[in-house]
């Protein structure tokens, strides 16, 4: 049995949708559906019922969730043990990440690497999602952590979702909008806006939903958005990430109906990562899971 098929099935159960599961796993929907079908053939049971509302496990599928989850966990543990026992924590890993991810996910991973893998060398580049994907594709980075744009990944790249964050506005607590429990995109039309620079996912979302936004500041980082909002430059468009450097006196308010921002791990679709990259990638996944748990 190919363990990857078990991963696809579990993703479908967790998301309730083949499309969402495919997006999480970084494959096309037809590929994921085909692989789940092959898993059903291998086990000689029907695992999922499919409808217009999505997918859900059959009784047999429900019974297989726990053993298949153990299978996936066992493979992960075996790969980690084999990697570490072989001394493969040595080497150099190049990572790319967007600004908010550097603080929330990468910084804690760096601390663990310093403590647990003293011979491993790494480099972290903070830049835009588009730049990261380009560098990963050309082999300058082992992998990256980005906010996923609407466009699919380029040929040769694979995205897999680490976590998602709701999209909203950051306002000062003394702002007129601060009394609202939620906002609509139309509420942005009459206010000066602080956002990430052109080419980022935040910029893309703003342009897709507001016809002629009054953008007064374009920044390089989520923290800069908050700093500018805190000084009264305007209202900020940001996904919700609680960071250690949050600016006081601000309130985050969700935008009604806005699609969450997906934070994805991006890597080349062909070729196996180096053992050292596998270790670092695994720690990033663990930190993302911890971050998601703390946020909920």
PyMOL commands that set and color helices and strands:
alter all, ss='L'
color gray80, all
select helices_A, chain A and resi 3-15+18-25+29-43+59-85+99-116+129-137+176-179+185-188+201-209+222-230+275-295
alter helices_A, ss='H'
color red, helices_A
select strands_A, chain A and resi 48-51+54-57+91-97+120-126+143-147+157-165+167-172+182-183+192-196+214-219+235-239+250-255+261-268
alter strands_A, ss='S'
color yellow, strands_A
deselect
rebuild
show_as cartoon
